[in-house]
Amino acid sequence: MPTVSEQVDWEGELALVIGTGGRHIAASDAMTHVAGLTIFNDVSVRDFQFRVTQYTAGKNFQASGPVGPTVSLVDEGLDPHALEITTTVNGVVKQRGNTGEMIFDIPTLIAHISEFVELEPGDIIPTGTPAGVGFKRTPAEFLRPGDLVEVEIDGLGVLQNPVVAEVPHD
């Protein structure tokens, strides 16, 4: 929890782990570039995210991208477009959805991203989050030190993230 924000939010997401790099990857070939699947919590610092039209600052704070706890290889049989995803904060369900409901499917994401950057083995691509993030709630809800965020995805386990206050540096 950064000292400069009171608007830290959760976003439980499926993430792709790239196994074979490339640029200008066709959607029809995209899945051959995926080595595995894992869980990502796109911790978002909303007041920084919305200061300007680019989200970069709000999506890249120190310790804001927890990932894991495991990687399921694509040949292990999980269908990345049919996985239940649930995010809880302190045991209360905040998000529940299915990866089949994603706005963009995985091949489309990989094709698009590889148009402007060369993907490399080990790159991690978060795929988007279901409804239920804190800043969209009425009233808005944000994380506080001491909270526990858990993101669970079928076949991938549970990613647990305690919210810890940042220690100010002098």
Steps between C-alpha positions, in 0.01 A plus 500: 500500500689808380525793739386738224159339433172422670353337187664160459275251321494130407466339156513121493615378158613199302854553372683341208864400514668529162714203402594585143569860416411683186377813331197546275354170618184397316200428721480156338853422630478681833434204728821331383687787668341437842695277740262517792234668708515657844317746727563874512371767739516826307522718811402844370576834662192678368581861592828470306338299221247775427728803539571488128362314198775235512458237774872424534564653845194346663584155369871490583552590865758310702364152592179555302501193278489182706499183291479125566511284703546249216512480122289240323657401170267520200535126434349425845153533349353818650282695259607864552166618362288302750640561850309631799671792672411633845654787694434544871607771741508386864291197401224701328447428130562817298540356150368185338514422132619265232789551259254414221344842566818695420455791259800383295599135466861395552597472132371854440700634797822337386456612139434858611784524752751344260424776248675760718745297710700184448384236743775305674498172691398565859287806423179507702182637347203569731174454308247726671274489803135414569253758632524587868810713541490740794492837326188398302303416816252737665647621722851432371705250703876499527756278668651581839803362684404172664262393221547166325428468127457151359463426129395146415487350151388145424798269466753769590450534875474810714723808494498658847617858550508665840477879475798649681565870556805635323774613735593859413861558400689803624 
